[in-house]
Amino acid sequence: MGRDNVTNVHIGATTAAGNSGGRIRAVTVSAERMPVKMNIWKVTVHNGTTGPITDLEAEVYLVDETGARSAAMCVPAKERISVRELAREILTENLSGGLDAIGQNAQGMYGELPHGMGFRGPQLGQLGQLGAYGPMMTNYLVDSPRGSAIFQSMQQQMVDRFQRVVPAGQSVSVTYVADPGEVRADVQFADEVGDLWRRPYGEPPEPVLVTDAPA
């Protein structure tokens, strides 16, 4: 998991009523890889300041194993992945592993019982193969009418961009799918009095100087 969280940063204050640079450091970005076979990341912007941030923009990109920025694919996952198939993968793995553990524990428990009690022979061996029922149970759950409706709703509720306003103390997230590598994000936003800030990944926030266009 990547975490952009720099502390003890002090830069020049803006207006007296606005967030100082020290407080703006509480606007952080995290990029967390989901524990699935696909390279799926959840990028989250957290507003830890005492006021709202607005005009949020995030540039999300991929870096290679050397830390160099990569031009490889890194795009919002909403139109690239199926929530239903992702759930199928996660459920199959977890159900199979859980059933295997249950079966192995049962084997040990029944195997220690006196002769004539509990399971013996093929029956005892079948307990250790409960994990094989994981895919069947998963398909039943995922493909049922209720399951299909739930996953369709989840797919529709996925977002493909960050909302522009984040209230104090709240977070916003977007899920991305990427080629192999590590996902990072740079953000730009305005504080509660309208001053613009930019925070490159892994660096302290810096004010964005806005100059008036010539007449």
C-alpha positions in Angstrom: 0.0 0.0 0.0 1.3 3.5 -0.8 0.6 6.3 1.6 1.3 9.9 1.0 1.3 11.3 4.5 4.0 13.8 5.4 4.0 15.3 8.9 5.9 18.1 10.6 5.8 20.3 7.5 5.8 24.1 7.9 5.5 26.4 5.0 4.4 30.0 4.7 0.8 30.8 5.9 -1.8 32.1 3.5 -4.5 34.5 4.8 -5.1 34.6 8.5 -8.6 33.0 8.0 -7.4 30.2 5.8 -5.6 26.9 6.3 -1.9 27.3 6.9 0.5 25.1 5.1 1.0 23.1 8.3 -2.7 22.2 8.4 -3.0 21.6 4.7 -0.6 18.7 5.1 -3.7 16.9 6.6 -5.0 16.5 3.1 -3.5 13.2 2.2 -3.7 10.6 -0.6 -3.4 6.8 -0.2 -3.2 4.1 -2.9 -4.1 0.6 -1.7 -3.9 -2.5 -3.9 -6.8 -4.8 -3.5 -6.0 -8.5 -2.6 -7.2 -9.9 -5.9 -5.5 -11.3 -9.0 -6.2 -8.3 -11.1 -4.1 -5.2 -10.4 -6.9 -3.1 -8.9 -6.2 -0.1 -6.6 -8.4 2.1 -4.5 -7.1 5.7 -4.4 -8.4 7.8 -1.6 -8.2 11.5 -0.8 -8.7 12.3 2.8 -9.5 15.8 4.0 -8.1 15.9 7.6 -8.5 19.7 7.9 -11.2 21.6 9.8 -12.7 23.1 6.6 -13.9 21.8 3.3 -11.6 21.5 0.3 -13.0 22.3 -3.2 -11.9 22.1 -6.9 -10.3 18.8 -6.2 -8.3 17.4 -9.1 -6.3 14.2 -9.0 -3.7 12.9 -11.5 -3.5 9.2 -11.0 -0.6 7.3 -12.7 1.6 4.3 -12.6 5.3 3.9 -11.7 7.5 1.0 -12.5 9.8 -1.1 -10.2 12.5 1.7 -10.4 10.0 4.4 -9.3 10.0 6.0 -12.7 6.7 7.2 -14.0 5.2 4.8 -16.5 2.9 5.4 -19.5 1.3 2.0 -18.9 -2.5 1.7 -18.3 -4.0 3.2 -15.2 -7.6 4.0 -15.6 -10.8 4.1 -13.5 -12.2 0.6 -13.1 -15.9 1.4 -13.4 -16.1 0.5 -17.1 -13.1 -2.0 -17.1 -14.0 -4.6 -14.5 -17.2 -6.5 -13.6 -18.1 -6.3 -9.9 -19.9 -9.6 -10.3 -16.9 -11.4 -11.6 -14.6 -9.8 -9.1 -16.9 -11.0 -6.3 -16.9 -14.4 -7.8 -13.1 -14.5 -7.6 -13.0 -13.3 -4.0 -15.8 -15.5 -2.8 -14.4 -18.6 -4.4 -11.0 -18.1 -2.9 -12.3 -17.4 0.6 -15.0 -20.0 0.6 -12.7 -22.7 -0.6 -10.0 -21.8 2.0 -12.6 -21.6 4.8 -14.2 -24.9 3.9 -10.8 -26.6 3.6 -9.9 -25.4 7.1 -13.2 -26.6 8.5 -12.8 -30.0 6.8 -9.2 -30.4 8.1 -10.2 -29.5 11.7 -13.1 -32.0 11.5 -10.7 -34.7 10.2 -8.5 -34.2 13.2 -11.4 -34.2 15.6 -13.2 -37.3 14.2 -9.9 -39.1 13.6 -9.2 -39.1 17.4 -12.5 -40.6 18.3 -12.6 -44.3 19.4 -13.2 -46.9 16.7 -16.9 -47.1 15.8 -17.6 -43.4 16.5 -17.6 -40.7 13.9 -16.4 -40.9 10.3 -14.0 -43.5 9.0 -12.3 -44.3 5.6 -13.7 -42.5 2.6 -16.1 -40.4 4.7 -13.3 -39.0 6.7 -11.2 -38.3 3.6 -14.1 -36.4 2.1 -14.1 -33.9 5.0 -10.7 -32.8 3.9 -12.0 -31.9 0.4 -14.8 -29.5 1.4 -12.9 -26.7 -0.3 -14.0 -28.3 -3.7 -17.5 -27.1 -3.0 -16.4 -23.4 -2.8 -16.9 -22.7 -6.6 -20.3 -24.3 -6.5 -21.5 -22.3 -3.5 -20.0 -19.1 -5.0 -21.8 -19.6 -8.3 -25.1 -20.1 -6.5 -24.6 -16.9 -4.5 -23.4 -14.7 -7.3 -25.7 -16.0 -10.1 -28.9 -15.9 -8.0 -31.5 -13.2 -8.9 -30.8 -11.4 -5.6 -27.1 -11.6 -6.0 -27.2 -10.4 -9.6 -29.3 -7.4 -8.5 -26.9 -6.5 -5.7 -23.8 -6.6 -8.0 -25.6 -4.7 -10.7 -26.4 -1.9 -8.2 -22.8 -1.9 -7.0 -21.5 -1.6 -10.5 -23.8 1.4 -11.2 -22.7 3.1 -7.9 -19.0 2.9 -8.8 -17.5 6.3 -9.6 -15.0 7.1 -12.3 -13.8 10.5 -11.0 -13.2 12.3 -7.7 -15.9 14.6 -6.5 -14.8 18.2 -6.5 -15.8 19.1 -2.9 -14.7 17.1 0.2 -16.1 18.2 3.6 -13.9 18.4 6.6 -12.9 15.0 8.0 -14.2 13.1 5.1 -12.7 11.0 2.3 -13.5 10.2 -1.3 -12.2 7.2 -3.3 -12.0 6.0 -6.9 -11.1 2.5 -7.9 -8.5 2.0 -10.7 -7.3 -0.9 -12.8 -3.7 -0.8 -13.9 -0.9 -2.7 -15.6 1.8 -4.2 -13.2 3.4 -1.5 -11.1 2.5 0.8 -8.3 -0.3 3.4 -8.5 0.4 7.0 -7.2 -1.6 10.2 -7.3 -0.9 14.0 -7.3 -3.7 16.2 -6.1 -4.6 19.9 -6.4 -7.4 21.6 -4.4 -8.6 24.9 -3.0 -8.8 25.4 0.8 -11.8 26.9 2.6 -10.8 30.5 1.6 -10.1 29.6 -2.0 -6.3 29.4 -2.0 -5.0 26.7 -4.4 -2.6 24.0 -3.2 -0.8 21.2 -5.0 0.5 18.1 -3.3 2.7 15.8 -5.4 2.9 12.2 -4.2 5.2 11.8 -1.3 5.9 15.5 -1.0 4.6 18.3 1.2 1.8 20.6 -0.1 2.9 23.7 -2.0 0.8 26.8 -2.8 -0.2 27.3 -6.5 0.6 30.8 -7.6 -2.2 32.2 -9.8 -1.4 35.2 -11.9 -3.9 37.4 -13.6 -4.0 37.2 -17.3 -2.8 40.4 -19.1 -5.5 42.8 -20.2 
